[in-house]
């Protein structure tokens, strides 16, 4: 595993305690960061996005699986453990996902893949029941 991937894992281990001044050691100034909800470009925009994401979170930490690295790229599986005061009464939740990283000296492209329904929608009253019902119906028709 490259030192850069280890630095990234260290940064995200406890996201709410992460020092955003470290972002410049991990990410390229022109970084593109994508997830199912947002796309931001540039280090300053990434820092602002992370600050906004932190609002409402009671806790947020990541556990990482083994990274699969190639030349200048990596796929990094993770489980996010989080609690948000607006979801499930602030109780702890988990979300599985994976990050696609492209890098040279620093990461210039970071894309997160995860199920937005599992992250948010399933934990909102009424909407959660609807999303879980749709997922259940789809699973039954796939059998």
RODO-453100 format. One line per field, with one value per residue (C-alpha): residue number from 1; residue in three letters; x, y, z. Coordinates in nm, 3 decimals. Each point is the difference from the previous one (the first is absolute). Layout:
BEGIN
seq	(NUM	...)
type	(Ala	...)
east	(X	...)
north	(Y	...)
up	(Z	...)
// end
This chain:
BEGIN
seq	(1	2	3	4	5	6	7	8	9	10	11	12	13	14	15	16	17	18	19	20	21	22	23	24	25	26	27	28	29	30	31	32	33	34	35	36	37	38	39	40	41	42	43	44	45	46	47	48	49	50	51	52	53	54	55	56	57	58	59	60	61	62	63	64	65	66	67	68	69	70	71	72	73	74	75	76	77	78	79	80	81	82	83	84	85	86	87	88	89	90	91	92	93	94	95	96	97	98	99	100	101	102	103	104	105	106	107	108	109	110	111	112	113	114	115	116	117	118	119	120	121	122	123	124	125	126	127	128	129	130	131	132	133	134	135	136	137	138	139	140	141	142	143)
type	(Unk	Unk	Unk	Unk	Unk	Unk	Unk	Unk	Unk	Unk	Unk	Unk	Unk	Unk	Unk	Unk	Unk	Unk	Unk	Unk	Unk	Unk	Unk	Unk	Unk	Unk	Unk	Unk	Unk	Unk	Unk	Unk	Unk	Unk	Unk	Unk	Unk	Unk	Unk	Unk	Unk	Unk	Unk	Unk	Unk	Unk	Unk	Unk	Unk	Unk	Unk	Unk	Unk	Unk	Unk	Unk	Unk	Unk	Unk	Unk	Unk	Unk	Unk	Unk	Unk	Unk	Unk	Unk	Unk	Unk	Unk	Unk	Unk	Unk	Unk	Unk	Unk	Unk	Unk	Unk	Unk	Unk	Unk	Unk	Unk	Unk	Unk	Unk	Unk	Unk	Unk	Unk	Unk	Unk	Unk	Unk	Unk	Unk	Unk	Unk	Unk	Unk	Unk	Unk	Unk	Unk	Unk	Unk	Unk	Unk	Unk	Unk	Unk	Unk	Unk	Unk	Unk	Unk	Unk	Unk	Unk	Unk	Unk	Unk	Unk	Unk	Unk	Unk	Unk	Unk	Unk	Unk	Unk	Unk	Unk	Unk	Unk	Unk	Unk	Unk	Unk	Unk	Unk)
east	(0.000	0.132	0.072	-0.263	-0.276	0.112	-0.012	-0.353	-0.111	0.148	-0.187	-0.339	0.034	-0.175	-0.147	-0.129	0.344	0.183	0.225	-0.110	0.344	0.122	-0.214	0.279	0.235	-0.253	-0.185	0.124	-0.108	-0.217	-0.158	-0.336	-0.208	-0.325	-0.256	-0.363	-0.116	0.268	0.290	0.255	0.312	0.304	0.152	-0.185	-0.336	0.083	0.081	-0.328	-0.192	0.149	-0.085	-0.360	-0.023	0.115	-0.294	-0.254	0.234	0.045	0.271	0.160	0.284	0.113	0.126	0.194	0.036	0.305	0.072	0.048	0.267	0.114	0.227	-0.129	-0.336	-0.161	-0.333	-0.054	-0.297	-0.131	-0.274	-0.108	-0.128	-0.198	-0.272	-0.197	-0.253	-0.257	0.021	-0.137	-0.001	0.379	0.057	0.314	-0.029	0.229	0.052	0.212	0.173	0.308	0.225	0.164	0.321	0.229	0.330	0.356	0.168	-0.342	-0.356	-0.145	-0.323	-0.208	-0.339	-0.206	-0.255	-0.275	-0.375	-0.157	-0.321	0.188	0.180	-0.292	-0.338	-0.053	0.039	-0.260	-0.353	-0.247	0.261	0.205	-0.292	-0.063	0.365	0.027	-0.327	0.123	0.331	-0.184	-0.232	0.294	0.185	-0.306	-0.042	0.370	-0.043)
north	(0.000	0.343	0.256	0.224	-0.259	-0.044	0.379	0.006	-0.281	0.180	0.320	-0.172	-0.232	0.260	0.243	0.252	0.028	0.021	0.301	0.160	0.163	-0.350	-0.001	0.164	-0.288	-0.255	0.172	0.190	0.368	-0.076	-0.315	-0.121	-0.164	-0.176	-0.195	-0.089	0.338	0.255	0.080	0.255	0.125	0.144	-0.028	0.300	-0.133	-0.342	0.153	0.196	-0.315	-0.195	0.279	0.001	-0.380	0.009	0.212	-0.216	-0.296	-0.127	-0.245	-0.118	-0.246	-0.233	-0.359	-0.100	-0.329	-0.088	0.244	-0.134	0.213	0.034	0.249	0.338	-0.128	-0.188	-0.142	0.029	-0.173	0.148	-0.004	0.336	-0.002	0.316	0.162	0.302	0.173	0.009	-0.373	-0.277	0.232	0.033	-0.374	-0.157	-0.108	-0.178	0.046	-0.214	0.164	0.016	0.280	0.018	0.202	0.128	0.155	0.095	0.180	0.081	-0.109	0.191	-0.202	-0.155	-0.157	-0.165	-0.269	-0.080	-0.047	0.340	-0.173	-0.204	0.313	0.240	-0.087	-0.328	0.183	0.270	-0.081	-0.095	0.032	-0.274	-0.241	0.081	-0.054	-0.326	-0.119	0.074	-0.176	-0.301	-0.017	0.020	-0.276	-0.229	0.050	-0.079	-0.348)
up	(0.000	-0.089	0.271	-0.157	0.053	0.362	0.048	-0.145	0.233	0.298	-0.094	-0.028	0.299	0.220	-0.249	0.256	0.159	-0.335	-0.047	-0.328	-0.024	-0.096	-0.315	-0.202	0.084	-0.125	-0.283	-0.304	-0.013	-0.305	0.150	-0.125	0.275	-0.091	0.195	-0.082	0.132	-0.094	-0.226	0.115	-0.173	0.173	0.344	0.147	-0.122	0.146	0.339	-0.005	-0.100	0.289	0.245	-0.122	0.019	0.361	0.114	0.177	0.035	0.353	-0.108	-0.322	-0.040	-0.274	0.010	-0.309	-0.181	-0.202	-0.282	-0.351	-0.163	-0.357	-0.166	0.117	0.116	0.286	0.105	0.375	0.169	0.324	0.259	0.137	0.357	0.061	0.205	-0.119	0.223	-0.284	-0.077	0.224	0.300	-0.010	0.049	-0.156	-0.364	-0.246	-0.372	-0.230	-0.291	-0.217	-0.123	-0.341	0.028	-0.273	0.102	-0.084	0.288	0.147	-0.070	-0.297	-0.033	0.281	-0.066	0.273	-0.081	0.251	0.029	0.078	0.105	0.260	0.119	0.030	-0.144	0.184	0.332	-0.063	0.129	-0.276	-0.272	0.166	-0.003	-0.366	-0.103	0.197	-0.156	-0.352	0.067	0.141	-0.299	-0.242	0.187	-0.016	-0.377	-0.055	0.149)
// end
